[in-house]
Amino acid sequence: MHTVRDNTAASRFEIDVDGQIAFLDYQRNGNELAILHTEVPEPLRHQGLGTLLAKTAIATARAEGMRLKVICKFVQAYRRTHPETN
């Protein structure tokens, strides 16, 4: 299982796998969490890391009572296929 860390200094959630970083950029604006971009290095793709980052961002917003503003196309697609996240 991979561990997601919230790198608040860089405003992103990160997963480090053997020195390669998969990440989801966000911006906090008052009571809103804007999800900007998700990136997974080519060698780490198709392992569910993007999904794990999306789930973490959504769960964090919910736990903190924040509204979501999803700009990232990957997370938009994830939410379309997982209506429970809307």
Backbone atoms as SQL, in Angstrom:
CREATE TABLE atoms (id INTEGER PRIMARY KEY, chain TEXT, resi INTEGER, resn TEXT, atom TEXT, x REAL, y REAL, z REAL);
INSERT INTO atoms VALUES
  (1, 'A', 1, 'MET', 'N', 0.835, -1.180, 0.000),
  (2, 'A', 1, 'MET', 'CA', 0.000, 0.000, 0.000),
  (3, 'A', 1, 'MET', 'C', 0.881, 1.245, 0.000),
  (4, 'A', 2, 'HIS', 'N', 0.486, 2.215, -0.772),
  (5, 'A', 2, 'HIS', 'CA', 1.248, 3.452, -0.878),
  (6, 'A', 2, 'HIS', 'C', 0.715, 4.483, 0.113),
  (7, 'A', 3, 'THR', 'N', 1.606, 5.324, 0.591),
  (8, 'A', 3, 'THR', 'CA', 1.250, 6.361, 1.536),
  (9, 'A', 3, 'THR', 'C', 1.194, 7.705, 0.825),
  (10, 'A', 4, 'VAL', 'N', 0.101, 8.419, 1.041),
  (11, 'A', 4, 'VAL', 'CA', -0.056, 9.760, 0.482),
  (12, 'A', 4, 'VAL', 'C', 0.319, 10.761, 1.559),
  (13, 'A', 5, 'ARG', 'N', 1.163, 11.697, 1.221),
  (14, 'A', 5, 'ARG', 'CA', 1.509, 12.764, 2.172),
  (15, 'A', 5, 'ARG', 'C', 0.987, 14.090, 1.627),
  (16, 'A', 6, 'ASP', 'N', 0.577, 14.949, 2.526),
  (17, 'A', 6, 'ASP', 'CA', 0.116, 16.278, 2.168),
  (18, 'A', 6, 'ASP', 'C', 1.302, 17.220, 2.314),
  (19, 'A', 7, 'ASN', 'N', 1.894, 17.593, 1.190),
  (20, 'A', 7, 'ASN', 'CA', 3.022, 18.519, 1.180),
  (21, 'A', 7, 'ASN', 'C', 2.431, 19.929, 1.110),
  (22, 'A', 8, 'THR', 'N', 2.099, 20.480, 2.278),
  (23, 'A', 8, 'THR', 'CA', 1.424, 21.777, 2.313),
  (24, 'A', 8, 'THR', 'C', 2.309, 22.896, 1.773),
  (25, 'A', 9, 'ALA', 'N', 3.619, 22.781, 1.918),
  (26, 'A', 9, 'ALA', 'CA', 4.525, 23.815, 1.406),
  (27, 'A', 9, 'ALA', 'C', 4.440, 23.916, -0.118),
  (28, 'A', 10, 'ALA', 'N', 4.200, 22.784, -0.779),
  (29, 'A', 10, 'ALA', 'CA', 4.090, 22.754, -2.238),
  (30, 'A', 10, 'ALA', 'C', 2.638, 22.740, -2.708),
  (31, 'A', 11, 'SER', 'N', 1.702, 22.718, -1.768),
  (32, 'A', 11, 'SER', 'CA', 0.255, 22.643, -2.066),
  (33, 'A', 11, 'SER', 'C', -0.060, 21.457, -2.973),
  (34, 'A', 12, 'ARG', 'N', 0.371, 20.280, -2.510),
  (35, 'A', 12, 'ARG', 'CA', 0.060, 19.080, -3.280),
  (36, 'A', 12, 'ARG', 'C', 0.115, 17.838, -2.402),
  (37, 'A', 13, 'PHE', 'N', -0.677, 16.843, -2.813),
  (38, 'A', 13, 'PHE', 'CA', -0.602, 15.515, -2.233),
  (39, 'A', 13, 'PHE', 'C', 0.409, 14.737, -3.047),
  (40, 'A', 14, 'GLU', 'N', 1.225, 13.918, -2.383),
  (41, 'A', 14, 'GLU', 'CA', 2.298, 13.211, -3.069),
  (42, 'A', 14, 'GLU', 'C', 2.368, 11.744, -2.650),
  (43, 'A', 15, 'ILE', 'N', 2.798, 10.929, -3.602),
  (44, 'A', 15, 'ILE', 'CA', 3.146, 9.534, -3.335),
  (45, 'A', 15, 'ILE', 'C', 4.537, 9.330, -3.903),
  (46, 'A', 16, 'ASP', 'N', 5.461, 8.900, -3.053),
  (47, 'A', 16, 'ASP', 'CA', 6.842, 8.656, -3.469),
  (48, 'A', 16, 'ASP', 'C', 7.024, 7.155, -3.661),
  (49, 'A', 17, 'VAL', 'N', 7.392, 6.773, -4.880),
  (50, 'A', 17, 'VAL', 'CA', 7.669, 5.363, -5.177),
  (51, 'A', 17, 'VAL', 'C', 9.075, 5.294, -5.759),
  (52, 'A', 18, 'ASP', 'N', 9.986, 4.782, -4.966),
  (53, 'A', 18, 'ASP', 'CA', 11.377, 4.627, -5.407),
  (54, 'A', 18, 'ASP', 'C', 11.957, 5.919, -5.984),
  (55, 'A', 19, 'GLY', 'N', 11.681, 7.035, -5.308),
  (56, 'A', 19, 'GLY', 'CA', 12.244, 8.315, -5.714),
  (57, 'A', 19, 'GLY', 'C', 11.479, 9.046, -6.801),
  (58, 'A', 20, 'GLN', 'N', 10.436, 8.429, -7.343),
  (59, 'A', 20, 'GLN', 'CA', 9.586, 9.100, -8.325),
  (60, 'A', 20, 'GLN', 'C', 8.321, 9.555, -7.614),
  (61, 'A', 21, 'ILE', 'N', 7.867, 10.760, -7.942),
  (62, 'A', 21, 'ILE', 'CA', 6.744, 11.357, -7.235),
  (63, 'A', 21, 'ILE', 'C', 5.521, 11.464, -8.134),
  (64, 'A', 22, 'ALA', 'N', 4.422, 10.862, -7.691),
  (65, 'A', 22, 'ALA', 'CA', 3.101, 11.093, -8.289),
  (66, 'A', 22, 'ALA', 'C', 2.467, 12.166, -7.413),
  (67, 'A', 23, 'PHE', 'N', 1.771, 13.135, -8.036),
  (68, 'A', 23, 'PHE', 'CA', 1.242, 14.222, -7.227),
  (69, 'A', 23, 'PHE', 'C', -0.073, 14.764, -7.755),
  (70, 'A', 24, 'LEU', 'N', -0.780, 15.431, -6.861),
  (71, 'A', 24, 'LEU', 'CA', -2.015, 16.142, -7.173),
  (72, 'A', 24, 'LEU', 'C', -1.870, 17.544, -6.598),
  (73, 'A', 25, 'ASP', 'N', -1.816, 18.538, -7.496),
  (74, 'A', 25, 'ASP', 'CA', -1.709, 19.937, -7.074),
  (75, 'A', 25, 'ASP', 'C', -3.069, 20.460, -6.635),
  (76, 'A', 26, 'TYR', 'N', -3.071, 21.244, -5.576),
  (77, 'A', 26, 'TYR', 'CA', -4.314, 21.857, -5.111),
  (78, 'A', 26, 'TYR', 'C', -4.042, 23.279, -4.663),
  (79, 'A', 27, 'GLN', 'N', -5.124, 24.005, -4.454),
  (80, 'A', 27, 'GLN', 'CA', -5.034, 25.349, -3.896),
  (81, 'A', 27, 'GLN', 'C', -6.163, 25.512, -2.885),
  (82, 'A', 28, 'ARG', 'N', -5.828, 25.985, -1.723),
  (83, 'A', 28, 'ARG', 'CA', -6.836, 26.259, -0.701),
  (84, 'A', 28, 'ARG', 'C', -7.225, 27.724, -0.796),
  (85, 'A', 29, 'ASN', 'N', -8.525, 27.973, -0.957),
  (86, 'A', 29, 'ASN', 'CA', -9.062, 29.330, -1.033),
  (87, 'A', 29, 'ASN', 'C', -10.187, 29.439, -0.015),
  (88, 'A', 30, 'GLY', 'N', -9.859, 29.872, 1.193),
  (89, 'A', 30, 'GLY', 'CA', -10.872, 29.953, 2.236),
  (90, 'A', 30, 'GLY', 'C', -11.457, 28.588, 2.517),
  (91, 'A', 31, 'ASN', 'N', -12.762, 28.428, 2.243),
  (92, 'A', 31, 'ASN', 'CA', -13.454, 27.166, 2.497),
  (93, 'A', 31, 'ASN', 'C', -13.542, 26.301, 1.240),
  (94, 'A', 32, 'GLU', 'N', -12.649, 26.534, 0.292),
  (95, 'A', 32, 'GLU', 'CA', -12.681, 25.786, -0.971),
  (96, 'A', 32, 'GLU', 'C', -11.332, 25.125, -1.220),
  (97, 'A', 33, 'LEU', 'N', -11.391, 23.876, -1.676),
  (98, 'A', 33, 'LEU', 'CA', -10.191, 23.177, -2.111),
  (99, 'A', 33, 'LEU', 'C', -10.295, 23.015, -3.619),
  (100, 'A', 34, 'ALA', 'N', -9.426, 23.702, -4.338),
  (101, 'A', 34, 'ALA', 'CA', -9.388, 23.603, -5.796),
  (102, 'A', 34, 'ALA', 'C', -8.373, 22.534, -6.177),
  (103, 'A', 35, 'ILE', 'N', -8.835, 21.537, -6.920),
  (104, 'A', 35, 'ILE', 'CA', -7.958, 20.464, -7.399),
  (105, 'A', 35, 'ILE', 'C', -7.529, 20.848, -8.814),
  (106, 'A', 36, 'LEU', 'N', -6.237, 21.109, -8.975),
  (107, 'A', 36, 'LEU', 'CA', -5.734, 21.714, -10.193),
  (108, 'A', 36, 'LEU', 'C', -5.193, 20.721, -11.220),
  (109, 'A', 37, 'HIS', 'N', -4.382, 19.776, -10.771),
  (110, 'A', 37, 'HIS', 'CA', -3.679, 18.910, -11.731),
  (111, 'A', 37, 'HIS', 'C', -3.190, 17.647, -11.023),
  (112, 'A', 38, 'THR', 'N', -3.281, 16.537, -11.716),
  (113, 'A', 38, 'THR', 'CA', -2.745, 15.275, -11.214),
  (114, 'A', 38, 'THR', 'C', -1.724, 14.772, -12.215),
  (115, 'A', 39, 'GLU', 'N', -0.593, 14.320, -11.709),
  (116, 'A', 39, 'GLU', 'CA', 0.444, 13.798, -12.598),
  (117, 'A', 39, 'GLU', 'C', 1.086, 12.554, -11.993),
  (118, 'A', 40, 'VAL', 'N', 1.170, 11.527, -12.804),
  (119, 'A', 40, 'VAL', 'CA', 1.808, 10.278, -12.398),
  (120, 'A', 40, 'VAL', 'C', 2.886, 9.968, -13.435),
  (121, 'A', 41, 'PRO', 'N', 4.151, 9.817, -13.010),
  (122, 'A', 41, 'PRO', 'CA', 5.209, 9.504, -13.967),
  (123, 'A', 41, 'PRO', 'C', 4.894, 8.223, -14.749),
  (124, 'A', 42, 'GLU', 'N', 5.286, 8.186, -15.993),
  (125, 'A', 42, 'GLU', 'CA', 4.984, 7.065, -16.894),
  (126, 'A', 42, 'GLU', 'C', 5.258, 5.694, -16.262),
  (127, 'A', 43, 'PRO', 'N', 6.421, 5.480, -15.639),
  (128, 'A', 43, 'PRO', 'CA', 6.687, 4.144, -15.072),
  (129, 'A', 43, 'PRO', 'C', 5.746, 3.743, -13.929),
  (130, 'A', 44, 'LEU', 'N', 5.035, 4.724, -13.348),
  (131, 'A', 44, 'LEU', 'CA', 4.157, 4.436, -12.214),
  (132, 'A', 44, 'LEU', 'C', 2.686, 4.364, -12.607),
  (133, 'A', 45, 'ARG', 'N', 2.394, 4.556, -13.876),
  (134, 'A', 45, 'ARG', 'CA', 0.988, 4.578, -14.311),
  (135, 'A', 45, 'ARG', 'C', 0.368, 3.184, -14.252),
  (136, 'A', 46, 'HIS', 'N', -0.955, 3.152, -14.191),
  (137, 'A', 46, 'HIS', 'CA', -1.759, 1.924, -14.180),
  (138, 'A', 46, 'HIS', 'C', -1.556, 1.122, -12.898),
  (139, 'A', 47, 'GLN', 'N', -1.250, 1.833, -11.819),
  (140, 'A', 47, 'GLN', 'CA', -1.116, 1.200, -10.506),
  (141, 'A', 47, 'GLN', 'C', -2.128, 1.774, -9.512),
  (142, 'A', 48, 'GLY', 'N', -3.002, 2.662, -9.993),
  (143, 'A', 48, 'GLY', 'CA', -4.019, 3.238, -9.129),
  (144, 'A', 48, 'GLY', 'C', -3.561, 4.432, -8.316),
  (145, 'A', 49, 'LEU', 'N', -2.384, 4.978, -8.626),
  (146, 'A', 49, 'LEU', 'CA', -1.874, 6.089, -7.835),
  (147, 'A', 49, 'LEU', 'C', -2.686, 7.366, -8.044),
  (148, 'A', 50, 'GLY', 'N', -3.078, 7.641, -9.278),
  (149, 'A', 50, 'GLY', 'CA', -3.910, 8.818, -9.545),
  (150, 'A', 50, 'GLY', 'C', -5.227, 8.729, -8.809),
  (151, 'A', 51, 'THR', 'N', -5.812, 7.547, -8.815),
  (152, 'A', 51, 'THR', 'CA', -7.071, 7.325, -8.101),
  (153, 'A', 51, 'THR', 'C', -6.883, 7.529, -6.603),
  (154, 'A', 52, 'LEU', 'N', -5.808, 7.024, -6.062),
  (155, 'A', 52, 'LEU', 'CA', -5.528, 7.193, -4.641),
  (156, 'A', 52, 'LEU', 'C', -5.359, 8.675, -4.297),
  (157, 'A', 53, 'LEU', 'N', -4.688, 9.422, -5.155),
  (158, 'A', 53, 'LEU', 'CA', -4.534, 10.859, -4.928),
  (159, 'A', 53, 'LEU', 'C', -5.885, 11.567, -4.982),
  (160, 'A', 54, 'ALA', 'N', -6.708, 11.207, -5.957),
  (161, 'A', 54, 'ALA', 'CA', -8.044, 11.813, -6.080),
  (162, 'A', 54, 'ALA', 'C', -8.883, 11.516, -4.845),
  (163, 'A', 55, 'LYS', 'N', -8.905, 10.258, -4.421),
  (164, 'A', 55, 'LYS', 'CA', -9.675, 9.874, -3.238),
  (165, 'A', 55, 'LYS', 'C', -9.207, 10.645, -2.008),
  (166, 'A', 56, 'THR', 'N', -7.899, 10.809, -1.869),
  (167, 'A', 56, 'THR', 'CA', -7.346, 11.517, -0.717),
  (168, 'A', 56, 'THR', 'C', -7.753, 12.983, -0.725),
  (169, 'A', 57, 'ALA', 'N', -7.682, 13.624, -1.878),
  (170, 'A', 57, 'ALA', 'CA', -8.057, 15.042, -1.975),
  (171, 'A', 57, 'ALA', 'C', -9.530, 15.229, -1.643),
  (172, 'A', 58, 'ILE', 'N', -10.379, 14.378, -2.195),
  (173, 'A', 58, 'ILE', 'CA', -11.820, 14.470, -1.945),
  (174, 'A', 58, 'ILE', 'C', -12.119, 14.209, -0.469),
  (175, 'A', 59, 'ALA', 'N', -11.506, 13.188, 0.103),
  (176, 'A', 59, 'ALA', 'CA', -11.718, 12.854, 1.520),
  (177, 'A', 59, 'ALA', 'C', -11.222, 13.980, 2.429),
  (178, 'A', 60, 'THR', 'N', -10.116, 14.602, 2.072),
  (179, 'A', 60, 'THR', 'CA', -9.578, 15.711, 2.861),
  (180, 'A', 60, 'THR', 'C', -10.549, 16.884, 2.856),
  (181, 'A', 61, 'ALA', 'N', -11.066, 17.222, 1.675),
  (182, 'A', 61, 'ALA', 'CA', -12.031, 18.324, 1.574),
  (183, 'A', 61, 'ALA', 'C', -13.262, 18.043, 2.430),
  (184, 'A', 62, 'ARG', 'N', -13.764, 16.827, 2.357),
  (185, 'A', 62, 'ARG', 'CA', -14.946, 16.454, 3.154),
  (186, 'A', 62, 'ARG', 'C', -14.652, 16.526, 4.652),
  (187, 'A', 63, 'ALA', 'N', -13.511, 15.982, 5.055),
  (188, 'A', 63, 'ALA', 'CA', -13.156, 15.956, 6.473),
  (189, 'A', 63, 'ALA', 'C', -12.991, 17.365, 7.037),
  (190, 'A', 64, 'GLU', 'N', -12.559, 18.294, 6.197),
  (191, 'A', 64, 'GLU', 'CA', -12.345, 19.671, 6.638),
  (192, 'A', 64, 'GLU', 'C', -13.548, 20.563, 6.341),
  (193, 'A', 65, 'GLY', 'N', -14.636, 19.978, 5.825),
  (194, 'A', 65, 'GLY', 'CA', -15.839, 20.748, 5.539),
  (195, 'A', 65, 'GLY', 'C', -15.664, 21.752, 4.410),
  (196, 'A', 66, 'MET', 'N', -14.798, 21.426, 3.466),
  (197, 'A', 66, 'MET', 'CA', -14.505, 22.349, 2.370),
  (198, 'A', 66, 'MET', 'C', -15.313, 21.991, 1.118),
  (199, 'A', 67, 'ARG', 'N', -15.605, 22.999, 0.309),
  (200, 'A', 67, 'ARG', 'CA', -16.210, 22.771, -1.004),
  (201, 'A', 67, 'ARG', 'C', -15.095, 22.383, -1.964),
  (202, 'A', 68, 'LEU', 'N', -15.446, 21.575, -2.950),
  (203, 'A', 68, 'LEU', 'CA', -14.485, 21.172, -3.974),
  (204, 'A', 68, 'LEU', 'C', -14.687, 21.979, -5.250),
  (205, 'A', 69, 'LYS', 'N', -13.604, 22.394, -5.848),
  (206, 'A', 69, 'LYS', 'CA', -13.612, 22.990, -7.181),
  (207, 'A', 69, 'LYS', 'C', -12.622, 22.142, -7.984),
  (208, 'A', 70, 'VAL', 'N', -13.144, 21.332, -8.892),
  (209, 'A', 70, 'VAL', 'CA', -12.284, 20.385, -9.604),
  (210, 'A', 70, 'VAL', 'C', -11.990, 20.910, -11.005),
  (211, 'A', 71, 'ILE', 'N', -10.757, 21.294, -11.226),
  (212, 'A', 71, 'ILE', 'CA', -10.286, 21.775, -12.517),
  (213, 'A', 71, 'ILE', 'C', -9.575, 20.644, -13.268),
  (214, 'A', 72, 'CYS', 'N', -8.935, 19.759, -12.524),
  (215, 'A', 72, 'CYS', 'CA', -8.169, 18.645, -13.092),
  (216, 'A', 72, 'CYS', 'C', -9.071, 17.692, -13.880),
  (217, 'A', 73, 'LYS', 'N', -8.721, 17.449, -15.139),
  (218, 'A', 73, 'LYS', 'CA', -9.515, 16.572, -16.009),
  (219, 'A', 73, 'LYS', 'C', -9.543, 15.135, -15.481),
  (220, 'A', 74, 'PHE', 'N', -8.445, 14.666, -14.922),
  (221, 'A', 74, 'PHE', 'CA', -8.403, 13.300, -14.393),
  (222, 'A', 74, 'PHE', 'C', -9.395, 13.143, -13.246),
  (223, 'A', 75, 'VAL', 'N', -9.409, 14.096, -12.319),
  (224, 'A', 75, 'VAL', 'CA', -10.308, 14.002, -11.168),
  (225, 'A', 75, 'VAL', 'C', -11.750, 14.217, -11.607),
  (226, 'A', 76, 'GLN', 'N', -11.982, 15.061, -12.605),
  (227, 'A', 76, 'GLN', 'CA', -13.334, 15.211, -13.156),
  (228, 'A', 76, 'GLN', 'C', -13.837, 13.867, -13.687),
  (229, 'A', 77, 'ALA', 'N', -12.993, 13.168, -14.440),
  (230, 'A', 77, 'ALA', 'CA', -13.368, 11.858, -14.985),
  (231, 'A', 77, 'ALA', 'C', -13.596, 10.848, -13.865),
  (232, 'A', 78, 'TYR', 'N', -12.757, 10.878, -12.844),
  (233, 'A', 78, 'TYR', 'CA', -12.920, 9.979, -11.698),
  (234, 'A', 78, 'TYR', 'C', -14.279, 10.202, -11.034),
  (235, 'A', 79, 'ARG', 'N', -14.644, 11.453, -10.824),
  (236, 'A', 79, 'ARG', 'CA', -15.916, 11.759, -10.161),
  (237, 'A', 79, 'ARG', 'C', -17.116, 11.356, -11.014),
  (238, 'A', 80, 'ARG', 'N', -16.987, 11.430, -12.329),
  (239, 'A', 80, 'ARG', 'CA', -18.082, 10.992, -13.205),
  (240, 'A', 80, 'ARG', 'C', -18.342, 9.504, -13.060),
  (241, 'A', 81, 'THR', 'N', -17.296, 8.715, -12.870),
  (242, 'A', 81, 'THR', 'CA', -17.446, 7.265, -12.744),
  (243, 'A', 81, 'THR', 'C', -17.654, 6.815, -11.297),
  (244, 'A', 82, 'HIS', 'N', -17.571, 7.750, -10.375),
  (245, 'A', 82, 'HIS', 'CA', -17.781, 7.462, -8.952),
  (246, 'A', 82, 'HIS', 'C', -18.715, 8.526, -8.378),
  (247, 'A', 83, 'PRO', 'N', -20.009, 8.414, -8.698),
  (248, 'A', 83, 'PRO', 'CA', -20.971, 9.446, -8.293),
  (249, 'A', 83, 'PRO', 'C', -21.059, 9.659, -6.779),
  (250, 'A', 84, 'GLU', 'N', -20.627, 8.707, -6.004),
  (251, 'A', 84, 'GLU', 'CA', -20.652, 8.865, -4.546),
  (252, 'A', 84, 'GLU', 'C', -19.698, 9.969, -4.094),
  (253, 'A', 85, 'THR', 'N', -18.799, 10.408, -4.960),
  (254, 'A', 85, 'THR', 'CA', -17.846, 11.464, -4.604),
  (255, 'A', 85, 'THR', 'C', -18.385, 12.858, -4.900),
  (256, 'A', 86, 'ASN', 'N', -19.564, 12.941, -5.512),
  (257, 'A', 86, 'ASN', 'CA', -20.127, 14.251, -5.859),
  (258, 'A', 86, 'ASN', 'C', -20.936, 14.825, -4.715);
